């Protein structure tokens, strides 16, 4: 099931629950009306057929409830058939209680309005035509009310009272249910807009990934050539005699290997070297290795690191998650060159990785647009793309990234990943 279909199904399920609730109100209201009119007012009604219609509505609600428990998507056709059943039940009750002269004939308007809100144009128009046809039919064919002799003179007053009760009932039901249905539809539209934005962002990431993979391929050849040249230089007499030059050559080779490792990481994360970038690892050790590798490469003046994550929890460790951690640390170092605080811990069923700094913090507009590309106050390269990529990778892994400004100054970024995703298989006893 696609995501947009799932969002529509969620809205339809909420609306079906409201229709079930409205139908229970109809059953209760009709039962109360039959009892008051038939017994308190001594109006002779065909009670057995009218109670039969109530049982039909109860059965219709039972089917709708079973449908809600099903796994398949709710369709507009099912909502239409449910509303059509309500119209037929109302028509039957009105036929046995005065037809169009019954003041509760206006309840047809409620059914037509619910159809206009819930259904597409074709089905809503069909339901409206059915209600109009039912109204016209009830002006011609109906069972007249058999009032007691003492009520004949008060017929008009009773009709006005019934119209008032119907008006109040219809107004309240429209206010309550149409408002809730409209809220469901707004929530659906909001989720669809978020899904569209996510699709745009993922397309942006794909294009960036293709560009990075292409650059990695292009860099592979000159890096390999430089590696061969450096090995040849090491055999030259000059480098054998000159200790300082030999040491600098070693530094160049180490940096070249680091460049090649970065290129390999890009290719692995883009799927070029499938199978080499994902391994099962002990979570605490994986986080330690990532932080220590970054510390060795960047040598920050002060890094306060605390790993409180419990041992013996395994996870799927890949280049993408490793790059997320590197990116968070890199951003913190850029904002606060003198100090970085890092903490890893478990919070219920989540893995938390917190990175703090003593920099200027996030501007309000950056926090409001956190994770959007180019939403950054930085004037240099990147301009927020790092955090944009971090948030999207975290979202792919089922997690989230949040950022706040610390009361004592600086900022804190938290990476939260559900353990159900990072630890998909229980360890063997």
C-alpha positions in Angstrom: 0.0 0.0 0.0 1.5 3.4 -1.0 1.8 6.1 1.6 -0.8 8.4 0.2 -3.3 5.5 0.0 -2.5 4.7 3.7 -3.2 8.3 4.7 -6.5 8.3 2.8 -7.5 5.0 4.5 -6.7 6.4 7.9 -9.0 9.4 7.2 -11.7 7.0 5.9 -11.5 4.9 9.0 -11.9 7.9 11.2 -14.9 9.0 9.2 -16.4 5.5 9.3 -16.1 5.5 13.1 -18.0 8.8 13.1 -20.7 7.3 10.9 -21.0 4.3 13.3 -21.4 6.7 16.3 -24.0 8.8 14.3 -25.9 5.6 13.5 -26.0 4.7 17.2 -27.4 8.2 17.9 -30.0 7.5 15.2 -31.0 4.2 16.8 -31.3 5.8 20.2 -33.2 8.8 19.0 -35.6 6.8 16.9 -36.2 4.4 19.8 -36.9 7.3 22.2 -39.2 8.9 19.7 -41.2 5.7 19.0 -41.6 5.2 22.8 -42.7 8.8 23.5 -45.1 9.0 20.5 -46.4 5.4 20.7 -46.8 5.1 24.4 -46.8 8.5 26.1 -48.8 10.3 23.4 -50.9 7.2 22.6 -50.4 7.5 18.8 -50.9 4.1 17.2 -47.8 3.1 15.3 -46.7 -0.1 13.5 -44.3 -1.0 16.2 -43.0 -4.3 14.9 -41.9 -3.0 11.5 -40.4 0.1 13.0 -38.4 -2.0 15.5 -37.4 -4.1 12.6 -35.8 -1.0 10.9 -33.9 -0.3 14.2 -32.5 -3.9 14.1 -31.5 -3.3 10.5 -29.5 -0.2 11.6 -27.9 -2.2 14.5 -26.9 -4.9 12.0 -25.5 -2.3 9.6 -23.4 -0.9 12.5 -22.2 -4.4 13.3 -21.0 -4.9 9.7 -19.3 -1.5 9.8 -17.5 -2.4 13.0 -16.3 -5.7 11.6 -15.1 -3.8 8.5 -13.1 -1.4 10.7 -11.3 -4.4 12.2 -10.3 -5.7 8.8 -6.8 -5.0 7.3 -7.9 -3.9 3.8 -8.4 -0.3 3.0 -11.8 1.4 3.5 -13.2 2.7 0.2 -15.5 5.5 -0.7 -17.9 2.9 -2.1 -18.4 1.5 1.4 -19.0 4.9 2.9 -21.6 5.5 0.2 -23.4 2.2 0.8 -23.5 2.9 4.6 -25.0 6.3 4.0 -27.5 4.8 1.5 -28.5 2.3 4.1 -29.2 5.1 6.5 -31.3 6.9 3.9 -33.4 3.8 3.2 -33.9 3.2 7.0 -35.1 6.8 7.5 -37.4 6.5 4.5 -38.9 3.3 5.9 -39.5 4.9 9.3 -41.0 8.0 7.8 -43.3 5.9 5.5 -44.8 4.3 8.5 -45.2 7.5 10.4 -46.9 10.1 8.2 -44.5 10.4 5.2 -43.7 14.0 4.2 -46.1 15.3 6.9 -43.8 14.0 9.5 -41.7 17.0 10.8 -38.6 14.7 10.9 -38.5 14.6 7.1 -35.8 17.3 7.3 -33.3 14.7 8.5 -32.8 13.8 4.8 -30.8 17.1 4.7 -28.4 15.7 7.3 -27.7 12.6 5.1 -27.2 14.7 2.0 -24.7 17.1 3.7 -22.7 14.1 5.1 -22.5 12.7 1.6 -21.3 16.1 0.3 -18.5 16.1 2.9 -17.4 12.5 2.8 -17.9 11.3 -0.8 -16.6 12.2 -4.2 -18.8 14.3 -6.5 -20.4 11.4 -8.3 -21.4 9.4 -5.2 -22.5 12.6 -3.3 -24.7 13.6 -6.2 -26.2 10.1 -6.4 -27.0 10.2 -2.7 -28.6 13.6 -3.0 -30.8 12.4 -5.9 -31.8 9.4 -3.7 -32.9 11.7 -0.8 -34.8 13.9 -3.2 -36.6 10.9 -4.7 -37.4 9.6 -1.3 -38.8 12.9 -0.2 -41.0 13.1 -3.3 -42.1 9.5 -2.9 -43.2 10.1 0.7 -45.5 12.9 -0.4 -47.4 10.4 -2.4 -47.1 7.1 -0.6 -47.2 6.8 3.2 -49.1 5.5 6.2 -50.9 8.4 7.8 -50.5 8.9 11.6 -53.6 7.8 13.5 -53.8 10.3 16.3 -56.0 9.9 19.4 -59.2 11.9 19.2 -58.1 14.4 21.8 -55.0 15.4 19.7 -56.9 16.3 16.5 -57.2 19.9 17.4 -53.6 20.2 18.4 -52.2 18.8 15.2 -50.6 22.0 13.9 -49.0 22.7 17.3 -47.6 19.2 17.5 -46.2 19.6 14.0 -44.5 22.9 14.9 -43.0 21.2 18.0 -41.8 18.3 16.0 -40.2 20.7 13.4 -38.4 22.5 16.3 -37.1 19.3 17.8 -35.9 18.2 14.3 -34.2 21.5 13.7 -32.3 21.4 17.0 -31.3 17.8 16.5 -30.1 18.4 12.9 -28.2 21.6 13.9 -26.4 19.8 16.8 -25.5 16.8 14.8 -24.2 18.9 11.9 -22.1 21.0 14.3 -20.6 18.0 16.0 -20.1 15.5 13.3 -19.4 17.7 10.3 -16.8 19.6 12.4 -15.1 16.3 13.4 -15.2 15.0 9.8 -13.7 18.3 8.5 -10.9 18.0 11.1 -10.2 14.5 9.8 -10.0 15.7 6.3 -7.7 18.6 7.3 -5.4 16.1 9.0 -5.4 14.0 5.9 -4.5 17.0 3.7 -1.8 18.0 6.1 -0.2 14.5 6.1 -0.4 14.4 2.3 1.4 17.8 2.1 4.1 16.4 4.5 4.4 13.3 2.4 4.8 15.5 -0.7 7.5 17.6 1.0 9.3 14.4 2.1 9.2 13.1 -1.5 10.7 16.4 -2.7 13.5 16.2 -0.1 14.2 12.5 -0.9 14.5 13.5 -4.6 16.9 16.2 -3.6 18.9 13.6 -1.7 18.9 11.2 -4.7 20.3 13.9 -6.9 23.0 14.7 -4.4 23.8 11.0 -4.0 24.2 10.6 -7.8 26.5 13.7 -7.9 28.5 12.3 -5.0 28.8 8.8 -6.5 29.8 10.3 -9.8 32.5 12.5 -8.1 33.7 9.4 -6.2 34.1 7.4 -9.4 36.0 10.3 -11.0 38.3 10.7 -8.0 39.1 7.0 -7.9 41.5 7.1 -10.9 43.6 10.1 -9.8 43.8 8.8 -6.3 45.0 5.4 -7.5 47.6 7.2 -9.7 48.9 9.2 -6.8 49.1 6.1 -4.7 51.4 4.4 -7.3 53.5 7.5 -7.6 54.0 7.8 -3.8 55.1 4.1 -3.7 57.6 4.8 -6.4 58.9 7.8 -4.6 59.5 5.7 -1.5 62.1 3.7 -3.5 64.0 6.8 -4.6 67.4 7.3 -3.0 66.5 10.8 -2.0 63.7 9.6 0.3 65.8 6.8 1.7 68.5 9.3 2.8 66.3 12.2 3.9 64.5 11.2 7.1 62.3 14.3 7.2 61.2 13.9 3.6 60.5 10.2 4.3 58.2 11.2 7.2 56.4 13.8 5.1 55.9 11.1 2.5 54.3 8.9 5.1 51.9 11.7 6.1 51.0 12.1 2.4 50.3 8.4 2.1 48.2 8.3 5.2 46.1 11.3 4.0 45.8 9.6 0.6 44.5 6.5 2.2 42.0 8.6 4.1 40.8 10.1 0.9 40.4 6.7 -0.6 38.5 5.5 2.4 36.1 8.5 2.1 35.6 7.6 -1.6 34.9 4.0 -0.7 32.4 5.1 1.9 30.5 7.2 -0.7 30.4 4.3 -3.1 29.2 1.9 -0.3 26.5 4.3 0.9 25.2 4.9 -2.6 25.0 1.1 -3.2 27.9 0.8 -5.6 29.7 -1.8 -3.4 26.6 -3.6 -2.0 27.2 -6.0 0.9 30.4 -4.3 2.1 28.9 -1.5 4.2 26.5 -3.3 6.5 27.5 -5.5 9.4 26.0 -6.6 12.7 27.9 -4.9 15.5 27.7 -4.4 19.2 26.0 -1.0 19.6 28.2 0.4 22.4 31.4 -0.6 20.5 30.1 0.8 17.2 29.5 4.2 18.8 32.9 4.1 20.6 34.6 3.3 17.3 32.8 6.1 15.4 33.7 8.8 18.0 37.3 7.6 18.3 37.8 7.5 14.6 36.4 11.0 14.2 38.5 12.2 17.2 41.7 10.8 15.6 40.9 12.5 12.3 39.9 15.9 13.6 41.8 16.1 17.0 39.4 18.5 18.7 41.0 20.4 21.7 38.4 19.0 24.2 35.9 16.3 23.7 33.9 15.1 26.7 32.5 11.7 25.8 30.3 9.5 27.9 28.9 6.2 26.6 26.2 5.0 29.0 24.6 2.6 26.4 24.3 -0.9 27.9 26.5 -3.6 26.6 25.4 -6.7 24.7 22.9 -4.9 22.4 23.6 -5.5 18.8 22.7 -3.4 15.8 23.1 -3.1 12.0 26.0 -0.7 11.6 26.5 0.8 8.1 28.3 3.7 6.5 25.1 5.9 6.5 24.7 5.8 10.3 28.4 6.3 10.7 28.3 9.4 8.5 25.4 10.7 10.4 27.5 10.6 13.6 30.4 12.2 11.9 28.2 15.0 10.5 26.8 15.8 14.0 30.3 16.0 15.4 31.6 18.1 12.5 28.8 20.6 12.9 29.4 20.9 16.7 33.2 21.4 16.1 32.5 24.1 13.6 30.2 25.9 16.0 32.4 25.4 19.1 36.1 24.7 18.3 37.0 24.7 22.0 34.6 22.1 23.5 32.2 19.4 22.4 30.1 17.2 24.7 29.0 13.8 23.4 26.7 11.3 25.2 25.2 8.0 24.1 22.5 6.3 26.2 19.4 4.2 26.1 16.0 5.8 26.7 13.3 3.0 26.9 13.2 1.5 23.4 15.3 4.2 21.8 19.0 4.8 21.3 20.0 8.4 22.0 23.1 10.1 20.7 23.5 13.7 22.0 26.0 16.2 20.8 26.4 19.5 22.7 28.5 22.6 22.0 29.2 26.1 23.4 28.7 28.0 20.2 26.2 30.7 19.4 23.3 28.3 19.2 20.6 28.0 16.5 18.8 31.1 15.2 15.0 30.9 15.7 14.4 30.7 11.9 16.8 27.7 11.7 15.0 25.9 14.5 11.7 26.6 12.8 13.0 25.1 9.5 15.3 22.4 11.0 16.4 19.9 8.5 15.3 21.8 5.4 18.0 22.2 2.7 19.8 25.6 2.8 18.0 26.6 5.9 21.1 27.9 7.7 22.7 31.1 8.7 26.1 29.9 7.7 27.7 31.8 4.8 30.3 29.2 3.9 30.0 25.9 2.1 27.3 23.5 3.0 24.7 26.0 4.3 22.7 23.4 6.3 23.0 20.5 3.9 24.8 18.4 6.5 21.9 18.6 9.0 19.4 18.1 6.1 21.1 14.8 5.2 21.4 13.7 8.8 17.6 14.2 9.4 16.7 12.3 6.3 19.0 9.4 7.0 17.6 9.2 10.6 14.1 9.3 9.2 14.9 6.4 6.8 16.1 4.4 9.9 12.9 5.1 11.7 14.3 7.8 14.0 14.4 11.5 14.3 16.8 14.4 15.0 15.9 17.3 17.3 17.8 20.4 18.2 17.5 22.9 21.1 19.5 25.8 22.4 21.0 25.1 25.8 20.1 27.4 28.7 23.8 27.8 29.6 24.7 28.7 25.9 25.3 26.7 22.8 23.2 24.0 21.3 22.4 20.4 21.6 21.4 18.0 18.8 19.9 14.6 19.6 19.7 11.6 17.3 17.1 9.2 18.4 16.7 5.7 16.8 14.2 3.1 17.8 15.9 -0.1 19.0 13.4 -2.2 17.0 15.2 -0.9 13.9 18.8 -0.8 15.2 18.5 -4.1 16.9 16.1 -6.1 14.7 17.1 -9.6 16.0 17.4 -10.6 19.6 20.7 -11.9 20.7 21.1 -15.6 21.2 20.9 -16.7 24.9 
